[in-house]
Amino acid sequence: MTEHPTSHEGRQPLAARPQERARPRQEAAAAGLPSDVPAQAGGPAAQAAPGTDTPPTTGAPAAAPGAGAPGGTGSPGGNGGPGGQGGAPGAVAVAVAPQHPGGARGADGAARREGERLRFVGAATRRIARGLDLDEIVLGLCRATVPTFSDEILVYLRDPLPVGDERPVAPFVLRLRRTDRLRLSELEGEELVLVPDPDPTPAAELCEVRSGGALAEVLRGVRPVFGDSAAAKTALGELLGPEHPLPGGLRAILAPLRGRRRVIGAAVFLRRSERAGFEPNDLLVAAQLATHTALGIDKAVLYGREAYIADELQRTMLPDSLPQPTGVRLASRYLPAAETARVGGDWYDAIPLPGSRVALVVGDVMGHSMTSAAIMGQLRTTAQTLAGLDLPPQEVLHHLDEQAQRLGENRMATCMYAVYDPVSHRITVANAGHPPPILLHLGGRAEVLRVPPGAPIGVGGVDFEAVELDAPAGATLLLYTDGLVESRLRDVWTGIEQLRERLAATAQLTGPDHSPPLEALCDDVLDMLGPGDRDDDIALLAARFEGIAPSDVAYWFLEPEDAAPGRARRLARRALARWDLEELTDSVELLISEVVTNAVRYAERPVTLRLLRTDVLRCEVGDDSPQLPRQRRARDTDEGGRGLFLVNRLARRWGATRLSGGKVVWFELATRS
C-alpha cells in the first residue's frame, strides 16, 4: 500500500520551539563538522564556471548543512546524520550560511566538499543498513536523503518483488512504495525552517515498464541519470504517469535500484528551484544510496521468506487439534519468539494409547533455525511412532536419544514424556533435561513434581528414569518449555517458582471446590510474560485429570477356548444391566462375540475384556498375538471374514493397537443422544 507521510508527520514545527533551533549547530560541532556550510552554486539556479567555487549570492536560501553542497553532508543534526533520529522531532532547522568574502577556492574547497559528501554517504548508508525489514530500509533511505540531499524522494519497487533465484513474474510492474517531502517556510532570523508538506508531488501508483521503452532502457543501464536528459524526461513521464508531469523548476535524478540479480525498483530524487541543482558528483552519491538500498531490500526479502518458511514448517508440524481421550481434558498454546529471535524447535503432543491412556509430550530442540524446526518434526514423528508401540516412557526417551544421534552431531533436545491412566488415576513421567512439570491440585495447591532431571536427548549413553505419581481427579498437569520460565531477566528456577505462584493464585480465584477453566488458565499463564521474556518460543500443554470411577469399569480374563465368546456375552450383558444400558445389549453382544472369537483364534494366553462407561461405552479386547486384524470384503461363498465389517458398520469408532506383548482391539458405542 502506498504511503504519503512526510519525514516529520504530525510533529510541531521547530519555529514553535526556539530551544531546539541551535541543536544542528551544537551537534555538528560535537561531531567535528562545520556548523555553517555554505550552499554551493550549481545547476540552473546559479550556474558557475566549471571548476570554480562560487559562494551563494546574498539572501539566497540555503539548505541543510551540506544539502546545497554537491551530494550534501551528513550533519548529525539533520535527517541523514549518524546522530539523527528517524525523522528529527518537529521540523529541521537549516542554518543560512554567512558570507565569506572570497570563499573557499581551488583545491581546499573541493577537498572540503568531497569530505562532506563522503560523510553524508557514510551516515546515509549506515542508516539504511539499520533497517531489518523492507519498510524500515525504504524509510531509512527517505529519512537520510530528505532534506539533506533532496527536497523530495519517490521510491518505486517491483510488484511483486522476486525472491532469490525466483523468476520474476510478467509484466514488469513498479508500485509506488513511499514518498517523502519537505517544504520551505518563512525565513526567521538566520534560520530557515523546514516543515512537513502535506501535498507531495503527485505520481502514479502503478507503472508497467514497457519492454523497449525509455524507462526500461534507463533501468537496464543501472546508472543514475539527470532528469533533464532526453531519455530521463521520457522515462520520468512513463514512471510518474502522463497525468502527473513534474512541476516546472524541479531538478531530478532517476536512480535504478538493482539488487544482486536484477533491477527491483527505482528512486527519484527531486530538488526545488530555490535550491542549488544537482552536480555530476551527485550521481555518484545517488548510485551509492541506490545500491545500498537495493541490496538491503534483497536481504530483507530473502530473510523474510526464510523466516516465513521456517515458521510455516514449524506450525505445520505441530498438531492442528488435540484429541479428546477418555478421562482427561486438554488445552495447549504455542507462542513464537519475538521478532528479534529466529524460529525455534518447541513442540507438544497428546497421543491416545490403548486402555484409554494418553501420552503427554512436550519437547524443545536446542537452537533457533530452520534446522531446529526440521529436527523437531522428525523427533515428534519418532515419538508418535514409539508411543504407538506402547513402550514405557523411559524407553521412548531412550529411542529418541538414539534417533537424535543418528540425525547428526549436536542434535540435542529436551523432552518430557508422561503417560496418564484414567482408570488407575496414576501418571508415569520420564524426563530428558526438561523443566519439571507443575501439578495444580483441586484445592489450589501447586507443586513442582519431583522428576529425575535426566540428560538431554542426543547426548548418548545415558539411562532415563521414570517415576509413577498420583494423578487425582480435578488436578491439572502443566507441561511447558523453558521459554515460559527463562529469559535474559530471570533464571529458570526463578521463573518456575513464579509460574507455580501464578497457578496457585489463579486457582484461589475459583475456590477450593472448582478447578479453573482450562483455556482461561493457559491464557493467564501466558499473561505472566514480560517485555523481555520473549527470547524463545513457548509450547504449553495443560491436562485436566477427570479419571474414570471404578464403578464405571468392568474387567475380566477369558481363557482362549471355544466357550470364551459365550462367556464374554454373558459378562457384558450383566455389566450393561448394572449400568442401565440394556438398549445396547444386542449390539454389544454381537460385536464382542466377533472380536473375542478372532482373539481366541490366535491367542495362547488369557484374553482380556474390559468395558468402560463414560460419555460413550468403550469395549477393549486384548490378546498376546501381535498380528493386527484387517478389514476385508468377504466373498459370498466365504463362511467368515465378516466380523470387522460388522464392527465397522455398527460401532461409533473402532481401532487396533499393537502392544509390546500383543495387541488391543477396541470399539465405542454411543450411550444416549
Secondary structure, 3 states (H helix, E strand, C coil): CCECCCCCCCCCCHHHCHHHCCHHHHHHHHCCCCCCCCCCCCCCCCCCCCCCCCCCCCCCCCCCCCCCCCCCCCCCCCCCCCCCCCCCCCCEEEECCCCCCCCCCHHHHHHHHHHHHHHHHHHHHHHHHCCCCHHHHHHHHHHHHCCCCCCEEEEEEECCCCCCCCCCCCCCEEEEEEEEEEEEEEEECCEEEEEECCCCCCCCCEEECCCCCHHHHHHHHCCCEECCCHHHHHHHHHHHCCCCCCCCCCEEEEEEEECCCCEEEEEEEEECCCCCCCCHHHHHHHHHHHHHHHHHHHHHHHHHHHHHHHHHHHHHHCCCCCCCCCCEEEEEEEECCCCCCCCCEEEEEEEECHHHCEEEEEEEECCCCHHHHHHHHHHHHHHHHHHHCCCCHHHHHHHHHHHHHHHCCCCCEEEEEEEEECCCCEEEEEEECCCCCEEECCCCCEEECCCCCCCCECCCCCCCCEEEEECCCCCEEEEECHHHCCECCECHHHHHHHHHHHHHHHHHHHCCCCCCCHHHHHHHHHCCCCCCCCCCCEEEEEEEECCCCHHHEEEEEECCCCCHHHHHHHHHHHHHHHCCCHHHHHHHHHHHHHHHHHHHHHCCCCEEEEEEECCEEEEEEEECCCCCCCCCCCCCCCCCCCHHHHHHHHCCEEEEEEECCEEEEEEEEECCC
